[in-house]
Amino acid sequence: MPTIKEIKDLLATASSLDSPIFAEFLEDSRAGVQKAIQQRKREIQAALDEDARLETMLRYEKDLYAQGYELIAGIDEVGRGPLAGPVVAAAVILPRNCKIKGLNDSKKIPKKKHEEIYRAVQEAALAIGVGVIGNQIIDQVNIYQATKLAMQEALVQLKPQPDYLLIDAMELEIALPQQSIIKGDANSLSIAAASIVAKVTRDKMMTDFDGVYPGYDFAQNAGYGTQAHLAGLEKYGITPIHRTTFEPVKSMIKQVTNDYQ
């Protein structure tokens, strides 16, 4: 009689829920064997569910492949809402029908998994471009226009250049066919890939800024207006990376100006 470990090793080779390997051990009365069977079935079901989710997220890309497009770039940004730091956009071209396990809207991926999935995207992608627009330009042109500039900067870096764009809730005034998708990072795998690249890139930048400007908790809040960040503003004032057109930074500058008049 095979040991439970030997049976577990055999079960690990099963790739479908109707694999004959399961039938071999259904009559085994050992609790450990039955537990192993159920565990392996759960693993297979989870893999099937994940594949189905990824297949759904490829529906925009597959429709475009059917129309003859080959190099489809997903584009997304991170950092429109923070009080400090740049807005970062990424553009990613994945191979045809590419599926990356765990890839999703970056906001839905556990933070501890960000780096792992970011590396998986880097390894799989045909091309990646990143655009960074700093806080001074954001204050000059507004965050909406700065986001477009970041996306265009990311696009310029792509080699090869794409023949179609899938963009998260934006449109770009450029001569390339494109589609704006609401909540695109949760509905298109290409946009989701851009989302995680932009997120990891910007988070690393804000962690670096935390070393330059301590006291604002940038490594944890990425420049968003958390309690710790607002406390830092009150205690230490405004840094060179703060967005002066964003509240409450704008009002703080106005108050300082009034105090000196």
VENBELQUI-V708757 format. One record per backbone hydrogen bond with DSSP energy under -0.5 kcal/mol. CO is the residue of the C=O (numbers start at 1). NH is the residue of the N-H. Records with the same first field share a line. If there is no record, write none. Layout:
# VENBELQUI-V708757
CO = NH + NH
This chain:
# VENBELQUI-V708757
3 = 7
4 = 8
5 = 9
6 = 10
7 = 11
8 = 12
10 = 13
11 = 14
16 = 19
19 = 22 + 23
20 = 24
21 = 25
22 = 25 + 26
23 = 26
25 = 28
30 = 33 + 34
31 = 35
32 = 36
33 = 37
34 = 38
35 = 39
36 = 40
37 = 41
38 = 42
39 = 43
40 = 44
41 = 45
42 = 46
43 = 47
44 = 48
45 = 49
46 = 50
47 = 51
48 = 52
49 = 53
50 = 54
51 = 55
52 = 56
53 = 57
54 = 58
55 = 58
56 = 59
57 = 189
58 = 62
59 = 63
60 = 64
61 = 65
62 = 66
63 = 67
64 = 69
65 = 68
70 = 72
71 = 73 + 163 + 164
72 = 74 + 94
73 = 166
74 = 92
75 = 168
76 = 90
78 = 88
83 = 243
87 = 133
88 = 78
89 = 131
90 = 76
91 = 129
92 = 74 + 94
93 = 126 + 127
95 = 98
99 = 101
100 = 103
105 = 108 + 109
106 = 109
110 = 113 + 114
111 = 114
113 = 117
114 = 118
115 = 119
116 = 120
117 = 121
118 = 122
119 = 123
120 = 124
121 = 125
127 = 93
129 = 91
131 = 89
132 = 134
133 = 87
134 = 138
135 = 139
136 = 140
137 = 141
138 = 142
142 = 146
143 = 147
144 = 148
145 = 149
146 = 150
147 = 151
148 = 152
149 = 153
150 = 154
151 = 155
152 = 156
153 = 157
155 = 158
164 = 73
165 = 167 + 179
166 = 75
167 = 169 + 181
172 = 174
174 = 176
177 = 165
179 = 167 + 181
180 = 182
181 = 169 + 184
183 = 186 + 187
184 = 187 + 188
188 = 192
189 = 193
190 = 194
191 = 195
192 = 196
193 = 197
194 = 198
195 = 199
196 = 200
197 = 201
198 = 202
199 = 203
200 = 204
201 = 205
202 = 206
203 = 207
204 = 208
205 = 209
206 = 210
207 = 211
208 = 211 + 212
209 = 213
213 = 216
217 = 220 + 221
218 = 222
221 = 224
223 = 83 + 84
224 = 226
226 = 230
227 = 231
228 = 232
229 = 233
230 = 234
231 = 235
232 = 236 + 237
233 = 237
239 = 242
241 = 85
242 = 244
243 = 246
246 = 249 + 250
248 = 252
249 = 253
250 = 254
251 = 255
252 = 256
253 = 257
254 = 258
255 = 259
256 = 260
257 = 261
258 = 261
